[in-house]
Each structure stands twice: as structure tokens, then as C-alpha cells.
Amino acid sequence: MKKKANTGVKLKQQERILTKYPRAQENAELEMLRNIMTQSGNAVKKLWTSKNLCTLSDVFFSKHPYKPKTREVIHPYITPPEYLRPSDCFQAKTSGLQQYIPCNYYRTKWIESLRSGEYLGEDYPWNLLPKWKYWKKRKYNVRYQEIPWFVSKVKGVSYYERLNVWMVQWVENGVHRIRRFRCAFGILQAKLAAEQFRRNLEESGRVDNRKSERQIRMDYIQKKDERILRKKKYSKISKGQF
């Protein structure tokens, strides 16, 4: 009872103040309008961010509004052995009009996935079936990628996210060298340029442990005069002539 009486007294006091001072009445009306605007804005935000409500954006901007998003699986990539023949699973063609599926294709693919550690999906090998509507509507669809975009198949090429560059590293005549490719004009474009640069280095014989027999022989012939001069110099030093 006391609380109700106190609230009634306060309301009467506010009414007297508003009647005496018209400016105070205007300020009170403005405050009421601001409160209404903030409450309506919060309500709109709640409706927009609520997951249970199907908004107009979900209807117009997505083909399947109730379909869950496909999961992106990123698996660790391991480069295949260099001096062995590639397996038959890389030569197969499972899509298009002219298909080619070699003998024991699915078995070699499974063995290759075990060796490289890649993830082939929850229902492999049935996820390799044609892309019909029935298979698209599954809840456990997986977007399969052979390799993520920030990993390169070429050795010595790596991506540095903090610097936003692709870096090529190689050892030439015992000296560690580095070259960077900036991603200002496109990440994939810089990746292709870095991979091509690394291949050119290997073809020209500028990378140690990647030279052919002919390139090794040419280097030996070029450094013949240097070896003879060094031999003469150290022979005199050992004899005490210098």
C-alpha cells in the first residue's frame, strides 16, 4: 500500500511540473519517442538474427532455404613419391560422356587415400555416384576438394598468411635463396607464378638435388679451372712457399 501511495504522489508531482514548465513537457515527449524507437529497433534486430524465422533474404537469395550448408573438409596433403609411377586413379575420368575407369580403380583410390590421409567422405565410395537430386538432398553432403587453395603441390612453394605472399625457397650451390610473390593481383595468380618459377629453376638446374646427370657434368666442367687453381695454391701453401 505504501509503494502504491508513493508512486501516486510522484505521478502527481510530475504532472504539476509539466503544467508549470512547457519545455519540460516537450523534453519528456522526446524521451518517450526515443524509448519507442530504441525498443522497435531492438525488436527488428531480434527478428533479423533469429534462426527460427524464415526471412525474405533466405527466400530470395538461396535456392534451398531449409537445406543445411555443406561442410568444407580440409585434409592434410602429402606429396606423392617422386621417383615412382603415378597410380591409375589419377588417369581416370568419372564424369562426362567419355568416361574411363581403369581396373581396380576404387581399390587404388582407397589405398591412395589411406597413404595421403585425405578424407573421401562419410559414405565413400557411394559419394562418387552421379550428381542426381536424390544425392544432393542428403544432410551429410560433403564438398570434396583434392587440395585446399593455400597448399601447393610443388615442393618449396608455401603460403604465408600474415605477409599475404607465396614464398619460393631453394638451395643453389649450397646457398639458401628465397623469392616472394605478392598476392596484390590475386592469390591464385601469385600461386601459379610461384609454381612456374620453381619449375623453371628445376629445369635450368639451379636447384641442388634436382639436377640431371648432364647438368651435373656441365657444372663439373665449368669449375675445372677453379679446381686446378685451388690445387696449385694449396700445394704451395702446404710446401711453405707462401
Backbone bond lengths (Angstrom), bond angles and torsions (degrees), N, CA, C in turn:
res aa  C-N    CA-C-N  psi(-1)  N-CA   C-N-CA  omega(-1)  CA-C   N-CA-C  phi
1 M - - - 1.457 - - 1.524 111.29 -
2 K 1.351 116.15 -40.82 1.460 119.92 179.86 1.524 111.17 -63.41
3 K 1.369 116.20 -40.21 1.465 119.61 -179.69 1.520 110.87 -63.46
4 K 1.342 117.02 -43.62 1.462 120.38 179.33 1.532 110.93 -62.38
5 A 1.328 116.68 -40.88 1.465 120.13 178.60 1.521 111.10 -63.49
6 N 1.329 116.67 -42.61 1.464 120.53 179.29 1.525 111.26 -62.49
7 T 1.328 117.03 -42.93 1.473 119.93 179.41 1.525 111.15 -64.15
8 G 1.335 116.85 -39.04 1.470 119.81 177.97 1.512 111.87 -63.46
9 V 1.337 117.28 -41.61 1.471 121.56 178.24 1.520 110.62 -62.67
10 K 1.329 116.98 -41.96 1.465 120.84 -179.70 1.524 111.23 -63.58
11 L 1.331 116.77 -43.09 1.465 120.05 178.97 1.530 111.35 -61.50
12 K 1.346 116.31 -42.54 1.465 119.70 178.66 1.523 111.23 -62.48
13 Q 1.350 116.94 -41.22 1.461 120.42 178.83 1.529 111.12 -62.48
14 Q 1.346 116.46 -41.63 1.464 119.96 178.89 1.525 111.39 -63.86
15 E 1.350 117.47 -40.20 1.464 120.52 178.59 1.530 111.38 -62.86
16 R 1.350 116.86 -40.40 1.473 119.94 178.31 1.522 111.07 -63.10
17 I 1.335 115.98 -42.25 1.474 119.68 -179.31 1.523 110.46 -63.91
18 L 1.338 116.26 -41.82 1.461 119.97 -178.77 1.519 111.95 -66.21
19 T 1.352 116.97 -37.15 1.476 119.67 178.36 1.518 111.65 -69.15
20 K 1.329 117.93 -36.39 1.463 121.27 -179.86 1.522 111.63 -73.16
21 Y 1.346 116.53 -41.72 1.457 121.44 -173.59 1.533 108.79 -116.49
22 P 1.324 119.04 104.21 1.478 120.87 -179.30 1.531 113.12 -66.79
23 R 1.352 116.72 -30.94 1.469 118.54 178.43 1.529 111.56 -63.62
24 A 1.298 116.76 -38.96 1.472 120.08 177.35 1.521 110.58 -61.35
25 Q 1.358 115.49 -36.05 1.468 118.74 178.32 1.533 110.65 -65.34
26 E 1.340 116.43 -41.43 1.467 119.47 178.32 1.529 111.23 -63.09
27 N 1.337 116.51 -42.60 1.466 119.60 178.88 1.523 111.70 -62.34
28 A 1.316 116.62 -38.93 1.463 119.57 179.18 1.524 111.09 -65.02
29 E 1.351 116.50 -39.00 1.464 119.39 177.98 1.530 111.29 -64.77
30 L 1.331 115.86 -40.26 1.463 119.03 177.81 1.529 111.88 -62.64
31 E 1.328 116.32 -41.77 1.468 119.79 178.18 1.527 111.49 -62.59
32 M 1.339 116.19 -39.17 1.462 119.39 177.80 1.530 111.19 -63.16
33 L 1.342 116.44 -41.60 1.462 119.81 178.43 1.531 111.69 -63.66
34 R 1.340 115.83 -40.89 1.467 119.19 178.60 1.521 111.48 -62.69
35 N 1.328 116.52 -42.97 1.465 119.92 178.42 1.521 111.46 -61.48
36 I 1.339 116.43 -40.82 1.472 119.82 179.33 1.527 110.49 -64.20
37 M 1.352 116.89 -41.66 1.467 120.63 -179.27 1.521 111.50 -64.63
38 T 1.341 116.88 -43.56 1.467 119.94 179.46 1.517 111.59 -64.42
39 Q 1.335 116.60 -40.99 1.464 119.30 178.71 1.524 111.46 -64.01
40 S 1.337 117.65 -41.60 1.465 120.25 179.14 1.530 111.07 -66.42
41 G 1.363 117.06 -38.82 1.465 119.97 177.63 1.512 112.24 -63.45
42 N 1.335 116.87 -42.00 1.464 119.72 177.34 1.518 111.49 -63.38
43 A 1.326 116.76 -37.99 1.468 119.92 179.36 1.523 110.87 -64.74
44 V 1.356 116.56 -40.96 1.468 119.81 178.91 1.522 110.81 -64.77
45 K 1.338 116.97 -41.12 1.467 120.13 178.18 1.519 111.54 -62.10
46 K 1.318 117.17 -42.21 1.461 120.23 178.80 1.521 111.30 -62.35
47 L 1.334 116.17 -41.84 1.466 119.33 178.33 1.525 111.39 -65.03
48 W 1.336 116.04 -39.13 1.466 120.12 -176.93 1.525 112.04 -70.38
49 T 1.345 115.98 -38.61 1.462 120.09 -177.73 1.515 113.73 -87.53
50 S 1.315 118.12 -8.02 1.469 119.30 -178.48 1.519 109.57 -70.36
51 K 1.348 116.56 135.53 1.463 121.90 -177.66 1.530 111.92 -82.03
52 N 1.312 116.92 -24.19 1.458 119.42 -176.66 1.526 112.74 -78.41
53 L 1.334 117.56 -16.34 1.454 121.36 -175.84 1.518 109.59 -93.66
54 C 1.305 117.68 130.22 1.466 123.46 176.99 1.523 108.12 -87.23
55 T 1.315 118.22 100.38 1.459 122.03 -176.59 1.524 110.48 -82.35
56 L 1.340 114.94 171.55 1.459 119.57 179.56 1.523 112.03 -65.96
57 S 1.350 116.46 -31.79 1.460 119.06 179.08 1.517 111.27 -63.92
58 D 1.346 117.04 -38.82 1.460 119.62 178.33 1.519 111.30 -65.13
59 V 1.313 116.29 -32.98 1.464 119.84 -177.24 1.523 111.03 -74.90
60 F 1.365 117.12 -43.45 1.453 120.33 -172.83 1.526 113.24 -85.64
61 F 1.333 118.70 -32.15 1.454 121.55 -171.93 1.523 113.79 -100.19
62 S 1.301 120.63 3.62 1.454 121.71 178.04 1.521 109.46 -136.38
63 K 1.331 115.20 140.20 1.458 120.11 -178.82 1.529 111.20 -72.71
64 H 1.331 115.51 -39.49 1.460 120.54 -179.39 1.526 108.37 -121.72
65 P 1.330 118.99 91.77 1.474 119.86 -173.80 1.517 113.91 -66.36
66 Y 1.329 118.05 -26.32 1.458 120.07 -176.28 1.525 112.43 -100.66
67 K 1.320 117.68 1.93 1.461 120.17 -178.58 1.528 109.93 -84.52
68 P 1.322 118.68 131.15 1.471 119.30 178.48 1.521 111.13 -69.69
69 K 1.320 115.94 155.55 1.452 121.30 -178.41 1.522 110.61 -69.13
70 T 1.333 115.41 147.58 1.458 119.83 176.87 1.522 109.26 -76.00
71 R 1.304 115.06 143.47 1.458 120.18 -177.67 1.523 110.43 -85.64
72 E 1.302 115.65 136.38 1.462 121.11 177.62 1.522 108.50 -94.12
73 V 1.315 115.64 115.10 1.458 121.90 -176.95 1.523 107.94 -99.78
74 I 1.316 117.38 118.92 1.462 122.92 177.30 1.520 107.50 -109.12
75 H 1.316 116.32 114.57 1.460 121.58 -177.30 1.528 109.37 -107.91
76 P 1.318 118.08 154.92 1.467 120.02 177.20 1.522 110.70 -69.37
77 Y 1.323 116.86 132.97 1.460 121.53 -178.59 1.523 109.55 -99.62
78 I 1.324 116.11 133.36 1.459 122.70 177.84 1.521 107.34 -121.72
79 T 1.320 117.66 127.49 1.462 120.82 -178.24 1.522 110.09 -66.89
80 P 1.336 117.50 141.07 1.470 119.90 179.67 1.521 110.74 -70.10
81 P 1.333 118.13 162.12 1.466 120.39 178.19 1.531 111.62 -61.54
82 E 1.333 116.39 139.48 1.464 121.03 -171.70 1.521 112.94 -76.85
83 Y 1.322 117.10 -40.97 1.458 120.53 -169.87 1.523 112.61 -99.19
84 L 1.328 117.20 22.79 1.457 121.55 176.62 1.525 109.55 -119.27
85 R 1.322 115.48 154.78 1.459 120.62 178.93 1.522 109.45 -69.32
86 P 1.347 118.63 134.77 1.473 119.01 179.17 1.518 111.40 -64.91
87 S 1.326 115.98 149.07 1.459 120.61 -177.19 1.526 110.90 -70.08
88 D 1.334 115.55 165.40 1.466 121.04 -175.75 1.523 112.55 -70.28
89 C 1.337 117.61 -19.23 1.462 119.03 -175.14 1.523 112.07 -68.22
90 F 1.349 118.13 -19.29 1.458 120.12 178.67 1.528 111.97 -80.47
91 Q 1.342 118.01 -18.92 1.454 121.53 -178.93 1.518 112.65 -93.04
92 A 1.318 118.54 -6.27 1.461 121.73 -176.43 1.521 110.78 -74.73
93 K 1.333 114.89 155.78 1.460 122.43 176.21 1.519 107.53 -134.70
94 T 1.335 116.00 107.07 1.467 121.15 -173.76 1.518 113.22 -99.71
95 S 1.333 118.97 1.39 1.463 121.60 -178.74 1.518 109.33 -130.44
96 G 1.330 115.16 160.74 1.454 120.47 -179.85 1.515 112.33 92.81
97 L 1.335 114.72 -176.62 1.464 119.83 -178.88 1.524 111.96 -75.89
98 Q 1.324 116.82 -45.41 1.464 120.59 -179.87 1.525 108.68 -93.73
99 Q 1.314 116.40 98.17 1.462 122.41 -179.74 1.523 110.16 -98.74
100 Y 1.328 113.89 146.67 1.464 120.04 177.20 1.519 108.10 -136.95
101 I 1.330 116.31 114.20 1.462 122.27 178.95 1.522 107.13 -121.52
102 P 1.340 119.22 105.81 1.468 120.79 -177.93 1.521 111.88 -69.63
103 C 1.303 115.07 174.23 1.468 121.37 -179.06 1.535 110.05 -67.58
104 N 1.332 115.28 137.58 1.478 122.25 -179.89 1.533 111.52 57.36
105 Y 1.330 116.07 39.16 1.467 120.22 -177.40 1.529 111.52 -65.38
106 Y 1.329 116.21 -48.63 1.462 119.83 -175.97 1.529 111.35 -68.23
107 R 1.310 116.63 -32.47 1.469 119.14 178.42 1.530 110.79 -69.39
108 T 1.335 116.60 -45.84 1.468 119.19 178.68 1.527 111.36 -64.57
109 K 1.344 116.25 -35.05 1.465 119.87 177.48 1.531 110.50 -64.78
110 W 1.306 116.56 -41.54 1.469 120.60 179.15 1.522 110.68 -65.73
111 I 1.339 117.37 -43.22 1.473 120.87 178.54 1.527 110.24 -64.10
112 E 1.324 116.49 -40.44 1.466 120.43 179.18 1.523 111.28 -64.37
113 S 1.335 116.77 -36.75 1.465 119.87 178.43 1.522 111.27 -68.37
114 L 1.344 117.05 -35.60 1.467 119.56 176.51 1.527 110.90 -66.55
115 R 1.336 116.87 -38.83 1.457 119.98 -178.20 1.523 111.67 -69.65
116 S 1.343 116.00 -44.82 1.464 119.83 -175.22 1.519 113.36 -85.24
117 G 1.357 118.43 -16.13 1.448 121.57 179.53 1.506 114.26 80.01
118 E 1.336 118.75 16.68 1.465 120.42 -179.07 1.523 110.38 -81.08
119 Y 1.320 114.97 157.27 1.463 122.07 -177.13 1.521 108.64 -102.47
120 L 1.328 117.02 118.50 1.459 122.02 -175.61 1.515 112.96 -97.87
121 G 1.316 119.03 5.57 1.459 120.72 177.56 1.513 112.42 111.24
122 E 1.339 115.23 164.63 1.460 120.30 -176.28 1.519 112.50 -74.11
123 D 1.327 117.28 -32.12 1.457 120.11 -175.69 1.525 111.47 -117.72
124 Y 1.327 117.34 36.50 1.464 120.96 176.61 1.524 109.33 -63.19
125 P 1.330 120.75 140.71 1.474 129.39 3.67 1.515 114.63 -91.84
126 W 1.343 118.37 10.46 1.466 119.59 -176.82 1.526 112.27 -72.73
127 N 1.338 117.40 -16.29 1.465 117.49 177.31 1.525 112.66 -76.92
128 L 1.334 118.35 -2.72 1.457 121.74 174.73 1.523 112.57 -87.67
129 L 1.325 116.97 2.26 1.458 120.48 178.02 1.528 110.70 -66.19
130 P 1.345 117.78 162.93 1.481 119.21 -179.50 1.520 112.36 -57.52
131 K 1.319 116.10 157.04 1.466 121.92 -174.70 1.533 110.39 -82.98
132 W 1.312 116.76 71.61 1.457 121.65 175.59 1.524 109.94 -84.36
133 K 1.331 114.82 168.70 1.455 119.90 -179.94 1.528 111.39 -64.72
134 Y 1.320 116.11 -33.95 1.461 119.44 -178.27 1.523 111.05 -61.32
135 W 1.335 116.72 -40.90 1.461 119.98 -177.58 1.519 111.33 -78.12
136 K 1.334 117.85 -25.07 1.465 119.95 179.06 1.524 112.07 -71.94
137 K 1.330 117.44 -28.21 1.458 120.93 -175.00 1.525 113.13 -81.96
138 R 1.312 118.48 -0.76 1.461 119.92 -179.38 1.527 110.49 -66.86
139 K 1.305 116.27 147.18 1.467 120.69 -178.93 1.523 112.09 -76.17
140 Y 1.326 117.64 -22.68 1.462 120.36 -175.80 1.524 110.92 -105.44
141 N 1.331 117.45 33.93 1.456 120.24 174.97 1.528 109.80 -59.84
142 V 1.318 116.39 139.88 1.458 121.68 179.89 1.520 108.02 -124.46
143 R 1.334 117.12 127.80 1.456 120.86 175.89 1.518 107.71 -83.11
144 Y 1.312 115.58 105.82 1.460 120.99 -173.52 1.523 110.16 -89.82
145 Q 1.299 116.39 129.24 1.455 122.57 173.65 1.521 107.81 -127.70
146 E 1.321 114.39 136.71 1.461 118.48 -178.41 1.525 111.69 -63.45
147 I 1.324 115.21 -36.84 1.464 119.61 -175.75 1.527 107.71 -155.05
148 P 1.325 120.02 138.70 1.471 120.45 177.44 1.526 111.64 -68.34
149 W 1.328 115.97 160.60 1.466 120.73 -173.42 1.514 112.32 -69.89
150 F 1.335 118.45 -24.95 1.468 120.40 -176.08 1.529 112.26 -90.98
151 V 1.318 118.23 12.58 1.466 122.82 176.65 1.522 108.10 -121.75
152 S 1.324 116.89 137.16 1.461 122.12 -179.93 1.522 110.11 -109.05
153 K 1.333 115.39 143.63 1.464 120.35 177.58 1.524 112.10 -76.54
154 V 1.313 117.07 -21.86 1.461 121.54 -177.55 1.522 109.32 -80.46
155 K 1.322 116.02 136.49 1.466 120.34 -179.72 1.525 110.30 -71.11
156 G 1.333 115.07 142.96 1.454 120.75 178.34 1.507 114.68 84.38
157 V 1.337 118.40 3.40 1.469 122.33 179.31 1.521 108.04 -114.59
158 S 1.329 117.55 122.38 1.468 121.93 -177.10 1.525 109.28 -141.61
159 Y 1.340 114.59 154.96 1.472 121.71 -178.11 1.522 109.42 -106.18
160 Y 1.352 115.97 133.58 1.456 122.66 178.12 1.530 107.95 -114.28
161 E 1.334 115.07 109.06 1.464 120.70 -173.30 1.523 111.96 -68.14
162 R 1.319 117.57 -37.27 1.469 120.30 -176.93 1.524 111.30 -65.00
163 L 1.339 117.00 -39.43 1.466 121.36 178.73 1.522 112.68 -89.58
164 N 1.332 117.09 -13.98 1.469 122.82 -177.95 1.529 110.65 58.14
165 V 1.333 115.81 49.81 1.466 121.30 179.76 1.528 108.86 -139.33
166 W 1.335 114.57 155.00 1.461 122.25 167.32 1.521 107.61 -98.77
167 M 1.321 116.63 130.62 1.456 121.46 -173.44 1.528 110.01 -116.17
168 V 1.332 115.39 130.88 1.465 122.56 176.39 1.522 107.84 -107.72
169 Q 1.325 116.71 126.46 1.460 122.14 -179.56 1.527 108.84 -123.36
170 W 1.329 115.90 135.65 1.460 120.49 176.85 1.522 109.21 -153.26
171 V 1.329 115.74 163.60 1.467 122.76 -179.99 1.522 107.14 -114.68
172 E 1.334 116.08 120.41 1.469 122.18 -178.12 1.523 108.87 -122.04
173 N 1.331 115.45 113.98 1.467 122.73 -178.93 1.530 111.40 54.82
174 G 1.321 115.97 41.24 1.455 121.51 177.86 1.513 115.14 81.36
175 V 1.333 118.31 3.77 1.466 122.49 -179.12 1.526 108.57 -109.92
176 H 1.336 115.63 127.00 1.466 120.54 178.75 1.523 109.63 -79.36
177 R 1.321 116.43 124.21 1.461 121.61 -176.96 1.525 110.04 -121.69
178 I 1.341 115.92 151.83 1.468 122.86 -178.00 1.525 108.38 -137.42
179 R 1.321 115.07 140.49 1.470 120.72 171.22 1.520 108.59 -138.18
180 R 1.331 115.23 135.94 1.462 121.23 -176.92 1.524 110.28 -108.29
181 F 1.335 114.35 146.48 1.465 122.33 176.06 1.525 107.75 -123.05
182 R 1.322 116.56 113.30 1.466 121.01 -177.24 1.529 111.02 -73.89
183 C 1.333 114.73 150.74 1.471 121.74 -177.80 1.527 112.05 -100.50
184 A 1.332 117.51 27.25 1.465 120.04 -177.38 1.525 111.86 -66.23
185 F 1.331 117.76 -32.14 1.464 121.64 -178.13 1.528 112.07 -105.85
186 G 1.326 117.31 17.66 1.461 120.02 177.61 1.520 110.90 129.88
187 I 1.328 115.49 132.94 1.467 120.25 -177.79 1.522 110.72 -70.30
188 L 1.334 116.94 -46.09 1.462 120.07 -178.05 1.528 111.25 -69.00
189 Q 1.324 117.17 -33.17 1.463 119.90 176.90 1.530 110.54 -64.88
190 A 1.330 116.67 -42.49 1.469 120.06 176.82 1.526 110.98 -66.12
191 K 1.328 116.59 -35.60 1.471 120.35 178.13 1.526 110.97 -63.34
192 L 1.328 116.86 -46.33 1.466 120.51 179.03 1.525 111.21 -63.03
193 A 1.334 117.12 -40.00 1.468 120.43 179.08 1.527 111.08 -64.67
194 A 1.329 116.79 -40.78 1.467 120.24 179.47 1.530 111.07 -66.39
195 E 1.332 116.62 -41.82 1.468 119.43 179.03 1.529 111.54 -65.16
196 Q 1.331 116.78 -41.01 1.462 119.99 178.66 1.527 111.21 -66.10
197 F 1.332 117.24 -37.40 1.465 120.90 177.66 1.528 110.91 -63.94
198 R 1.324 116.79 -41.34 1.467 120.39 178.40 1.534 111.07 -64.85
199 R 1.332 117.02 -40.22 1.472 119.76 178.19 1.525 111.05 -64.91
200 N 1.322 116.98 -40.00 1.470 120.20 177.91 1.528 111.28 -63.23
201 L 1.331 116.45 -38.10 1.467 119.60 177.30 1.526 111.02 -62.14
202 E 1.330 116.39 -44.22 1.467 119.92 -179.06 1.526 111.34 -67.09
203 E 1.347 117.01 -37.89 1.465 119.79 -179.76 1.527 111.98 -68.62
204 S 1.327 116.89 -35.42 1.466 120.45 -179.57 1.521 113.08 -83.11
205 G 1.328 118.26 -3.86 1.459 121.26 176.43 1.508 114.35 79.60
206 R 1.312 117.92 29.08 1.465 121.39 -179.77 1.525 113.15 -95.83
207 V 1.314 117.71 0.71 1.461 121.84 -178.85 1.523 108.56 -111.39
208 D 1.325 116.44 125.17 1.465 120.33 177.02 1.523 110.14 -64.88
209 N 1.333 115.68 149.47 1.470 124.21 -178.81 1.522 112.72 64.53
210 R 1.336 117.90 12.64 1.461 121.84 175.25 1.530 111.25 -129.78
211 K 1.317 117.45 14.76 1.460 121.61 -176.85 1.525 110.34 -89.29
212 S 1.326 115.09 148.30 1.461 120.57 174.65 1.535 109.66 -81.67
213 E 1.317 116.22 172.14 1.473 120.24 -179.23 1.529 110.91 -64.58
214 R 1.309 116.18 -37.55 1.470 119.92 179.06 1.528 110.61 -64.93
215 Q 1.321 117.92 -43.02 1.466 121.06 179.88 1.529 111.13 -65.76
216 I 1.321 116.80 -38.29 1.477 119.73 177.41 1.526 110.50 -63.98
217 R 1.339 116.52 -40.98 1.465 120.66 179.23 1.528 111.17 -65.58
218 M 1.334 117.58 -40.32 1.468 120.88 178.47 1.528 111.33 -63.84
219 D 1.307 117.91 -40.07 1.469 120.78 176.71 1.524 110.99 -64.39
220 Y 1.320 116.46 -37.41 1.470 120.51 179.61 1.526 110.83 -65.31
221 I 1.341 116.76 -40.45 1.465 120.78 -179.95 1.530 110.61 -69.39
222 Q 1.325 117.84 -39.57 1.468 121.00 -179.22 1.529 112.23 -64.72
223 K 1.318 117.53 -33.09 1.464 121.54 -176.73 1.534 112.91 -94.84
224 K 1.334 116.25 13.76 1.469 119.44 -177.98 1.527 111.21 -67.30
225 D 1.345 117.04 -47.19 1.473 120.57 -179.80 1.531 111.04 -62.03
226 E 1.301 117.24 -38.24 1.469 120.74 178.90 1.527 111.31 -64.88
227 R 1.313 117.14 -37.27 1.472 120.30 179.19 1.525 111.25 -69.51
228 I 1.340 116.22 -40.14 1.475 119.74 179.39 1.527 110.23 -63.76
229 L 1.343 116.85 -44.27 1.464 120.65 179.58 1.526 111.13 -63.07
230 R 1.304 117.50 -41.28 1.464 121.43 179.40 1.527 110.41 -65.68
231 K 1.332 116.20 -37.63 1.465 119.92 179.59 1.528 111.10 -64.72
232 K 1.348 116.69 -43.17 1.462 120.22 178.39 1.526 111.28 -63.80
233 K 1.336 115.95 -42.30 1.465 120.90 -177.19 1.522 111.13 -63.57
234 Y 1.329 117.14 -47.61 1.460 119.68 -176.83 1.526 112.23 -74.40
235 S 1.339 115.82 -24.93 1.468 117.54 176.03 1.525 110.55 -68.17
236 K 1.346 116.88 -38.39 1.467 119.91 177.59 1.527 110.95 -69.40
237 I 1.358 116.16 -36.75 1.465 119.21 178.93 1.519 110.30 -65.34
238 S 1.338 116.13 -41.02 1.467 119.33 -179.24 1.529 111.80 -67.58
239 K 1.350 116.36 -30.06 1.460 119.41 178.96 1.527 112.52 -82.67
240 G 1.327 117.71 -10.01 1.454 121.34 178.71 1.500 114.22 85.76
241 Q 1.343 117.70 19.56 1.462 120.67 -179.71 1.525 112.31 -80.30
242 F 1.349 118.03 -16.29 1.468 121.26 177.08 1.510 109.84 -112.11
